[in-house]
């Protein structure tokens, strides 16, 4: 089969998310990497994440991937003080009592990735449009929407409303994403200014700049970025939350010196984005 014909076939097979997982991940991985998937001996980071989708399925992953149900786990492991303030949880957007909410808040879908409404001024919120959007989100199943991310498949959709987080002196939050292997954080992926001038780089556990980053299109951070005062605490929290898990990405925020839990991610970027330079995909 010629490269052009095979590429055409893989592109269409990748859209058939109803296929058995052991078969589907071959097409998903090849489409985004351009390489054949070795299910018996995965080597690249994303190749291992694809394997993880199929073969690592303890029931607790459904709870940990759920942005609402993960809260009791976090409370038990590290304490309630690390959770963002929860305003309300709803099954249907029509039930939301907007009048009871503060001027700033965030609405999240608990069962998908990237479905958030950030409200900085409630008076400017088009409630009717928001309800329509939220209803659409509730009808989405992340497993079939993306690349068969198993942990999301059986999450019961809900809407979670939390406090709007702000860092003093900054226009946007800095994301600290700790990549943990066998319970140990190995490096942290740091993102800054996502909305205006997105920059990203990876750092080791001493907060030294590493020679690789996630993707090549985002501008790198300077090595002069200030180490957060609570960095060592974030490292320890990542260890605790990742305990006994072969792999998990622990997402945290540093808000005015305080650590706030974000989420747990088992399939970063749905195994679509690569580390750059590419040689580090096998060194991770």
N, C-alpha and C positions, 0 to 999 in steps of 0.2 A: 504493500500500500504506500503510495507516495505521501510525502510529508504534507502536501496541501490537502489531499483527501482525508488523511488521518486527522489533521487539525480541524477540518470541517466536521468530521464525525464526532470528535471529542467535544467540540463546542456544543453540539446538540445533545449529546448524551449527558453532558454536565447539567443540563436543564431538567433531566428526568429524575427528580429527587425521590420518586416512589420506588426506584430500583433498590434491591437488597444492598445493605451497607457495604458488605465485603466487595461488591462489584462497583458500587457508585464511587467510592473513594479513589479508585484508580483513575476515573475520568476527571474527578474534581482536582486531584493533585496534578495530573498531567496538563490540564487546561491552564492552571495558574503558574506552573513551574516550567512547562515545556519538556519535562522529563518523565520517564516511565516510573510508576510507583512500585516499589519493592515491598510487598506486604510481609514477606518473611524476614527481611533484614533491613528495616528502615534506617537511614543514616542522617539525612537532612532534618533540621528542626521541624519544618512543616510536614515532612514525611512522617515523622514520629507523632505529630499532632493528629494527622489523618488516621494513623494506626490507633491512637488513643480513643478517637471517636467510636471505633468499632469494638475494641477489645477491653476497654476499661470502663465498666458500667456499674459500679456500686450504687445502690439506691440513694445514698446520701448526696450524690452529685446533683440530683434534682432539687433538693433543698438548698444546696450551696449556690447554685446558679440562679435561684429565685431571689430577686432583689428585696422581697418582703420576708420570705421564710428563712433567709440567711440570718436575719437579725437575732433570733434566739441562740443560734450557734455562736455568733460573735459575742453576745452577752455572756454566754457560758465560758468561752475561751479566754476573753481578754477584758470583759466588763462593759456594762452599758454606756459608760462615759465616752466610749470611742465611737458610738453610733451617732449619726446625724439625727437631729430632732425630727420626730415623726408627727405630722399634723393629722393625717387621716388616711384611711385605706378604703377603696370603693371597688365594687364589682362592676358598676355601670357608671359612665360619666354623667348621666342624667341625675344621679344621686349627689353629685358634688355640691356642697354648700359653699359657694364662692364667698358669700358674705361673711362667713366665719373665719376666712383665711386672712393672713396679714397681707400687706401690700406686695411683698416679695415672697415667692415660693417656687418650688419645682415639682412638676408632675412627671412621674416615671411609669412606664409600663414595666411590670416586674418580670415579664417572661420573654423579652426580646432585647436586642442590642441597639442602642442609639435612638430609641424612641423616648424623647424627653421634651417637655415644654418648659422653658425657663421663663418665668414671669418676673420682671423687674419693676413693673408698674401695673398693678391690677386694673387701674382705671382704663388702661389702653388695651386690655385683653378682650378680644372678640370671643365671647363665651360660646356663642353658637357655632362658630367655626372650630373652636377648640374641642367642643363635644363631638362634632362630626369627625375630626381627626382622631380623637381618642377611641371612638367606636370602631374606626377602621383598624387601628392598632390592635384592639382586643380580638379582632378576627384573624390575626396573623399567628401562625405557628412557626416559631424560629427554626425548628428542625427542617421544615420543608421550605422555609423562606431562604435559608442560607445553604450550608453544605452538610446537612444531616448532623448538626451539633447535638448529640444524643442527650446531654444533660438538660436541655431545654424542652425536650419533646413532650413531657407530661406535666409541665408546670401549668397550674390553673391561672389564667390571666386575671390580673388585678391592676388597679391604679394606685400608686403610692405617692402621697404628697408629703414633701419634706421641706425643711428649712433651706432657704437660699443662702449658700455659703459665699462668704466674701473674705478676701485677704487684704488686710489694711495696706494701702499704698500701691495696690496692684489692680489692674482693670480686669484680670481674669485669673482663675486658679491655676496653680501648677499641679500637674498630675505626676504622681510617683508610682510607677508600676513595677513591682518587685517580682522578678522571675525566679520561682522557687522549684528546686529539683530535689525530690526525696526529703522534703521538709526543710531544705536549706536555701535561703535566698543567695543567688550567685551574682546577679547584677540588677540594677534598677534602670528602667526606661523612663526618662523625664521629658515631659511635654510642657511647653510654655506658649502662651498667646495663640491658642487654637483658632480663635475667631479672626484676629487681625493679621498676625505675622507668625504663623505656626513654626515653631522650632523644636527640635527633638534630638537628644543624644543619650547614650548609655554610660552609666558610671558603675564602678565596683563598690564593694561594701565599705570602702574607705572614702567614698565619694571622689574618686579619681576618674577623670575622663577616660573612657575606653575607646579603642580604635574602630569601633563598629557602631552602627545604628540601624533602626528599623526602616528600611526603604532608603532610596537615594534622592527622592524629589523634595523632601522636607529639609529646610535649612538646619544645619547643626547648631547646637548650643555652644557658647563659649565655655572654656574650661574655668572661666572666672565666675561662673554662676555661684551664688552663695549657698553653702551647705546649710540646710535647715537646722535650727537648734535642736529639734527633736528627731534628728535622723537616726541616731542609735536606737531610740525607742521604736521607730518605724521598722527597723531591721528586726528587732526582737518580736514585735507584733506579727510580722510576716512569718517568722519561724513558727510561732505558736499556731497561727491560722493554717499554715501549710503542713502541719505535723501529720505524718503518715500518708500524705498524698504524693504520688509519684511526680506529678507536675501540677502546679497552679500558679497563676499570676495574681498577686495580691495588690489591689489598687488602693492607695491611701492618699490623703491630703494633709498638708501642714497648714493649719489655719491659725495665724498669730501664735505660733509655737505649740499649738495643740494638734494632736493626731486625730484625724477623722477617717473612719472606714468608708471606702467607696464600694467595692464589689470584689467578688472572686471570679476569675475567668479561666476556663479550662482549654479554650480553643482560640488563642489570640488571633484576631483578624481573620478568623475562620480558615486559618492555614493558607491565606492568600498572599500576604506580604512577607517579603524576605529581608534578612539582615544584609547590610551592605558595608564593606565589600562582601561579595558572595561567599568567599572562602570561610567566613565565620558561621555560615549556616550549619557546617559540620563540627564547628568547635564549641557551639553553645551547649 
